Each structure stands twice: as C-alpha cells, then as structure tokens.
Amino acid sequence: MSYKDLSKKEKAQVLKDLREEHIETVTHAQALLKKQNAVRKKIRKAMGKESKTVTQIANIVEMPTHEVFWHIASMKKYDLVAEDGMEDFVDVLYKIVEDK
C-alpha cells in the first residue's frame, strides 16, 4: 500500500510518527523557520509604506546587505514584495505588496 492510498487519518498518523522519529531535525527546522519569520517581520516593518532599496532596509534593520537581499529576493518570488522603480538609475526600489 502506498501513501496516496491511505485515508486522511492514516496519512496524519504517518506524518506524526515521522515527526516523532526525526524530532531533532524537526525541532531544528522549526527554529530556523521561526528565526526567518522574525527577520522578515523586521524587514516588512522597516519598509513601511514607502519604497526602499536593499541598502536602506539593511541599514534600518542593522543586517548585512547580502542577507537582506536574500530575504527580499525570496519575498519577491512569493509576491510579498515587488520592484517599484529605481533610485538614481542604480538601486532597485522595493515595496510591500498589499493583500489582494
């Protein structure tokens, strides 16, 4: 019997058993996700209602530019932020995408 042939309750139990079997990995992944969400919350707060460059955001949240850029790129992939023009034809401005 394959996983797709299981009932909804059986699938839930399989996943629960796997989480218990790999508790260390699951705990580590949850901690990383919590940290990532906290950083992205700081970035969103720093962006506010105005468009900003990665450098401006990095200065506000006091993080290295390359880390902020990674988060902005990831957020852009999921349509959480969008490009909003350029500053001095050099730096891209980003803005928060409002809920649809």
Secondary structure by P-SEA (a helix, b strand, c coil): cccccccaaaaaaaaaaaaaaaaaaaaaaaaaaaaaaaaaaaaaaaaccccccaaaaaaaacccaaaaaaaaaaaaaaccccccccccccbbbbbbbccc
